[in-house]
Amino acid sequence: MDKQTKIQFALGAGLVAAGLVVEFTLHTDVTRVMGAVIATLGVIVARRAFRRMRWGGRK
């Protein structure tokens, strides 16, 4: 696993964590949706890193 994939994993996990914090601590509808969007982007980034690691190359 190269350095870029590790950074992408860390970024994805950080986005998921930040999104969940925003979603469950702030109590307005807009911030809950914003937190869900941030968490979803984190999942997408982490999934791309996992695929890169699994297939062993850049995609």
LINPEZI-V377395 format. One line per field, one symbol per residue. phi: phi as a letter, one per 30 degrees, with the letter a starting at -180 (. if undefined). A space follows every 50 residues. Layout:
BEGIN
phi: ???
END
This chain:
BEGIN
phi: .dddddddeddddddddddddddccccbdddddddddddddddddddddd ddddciadb
END
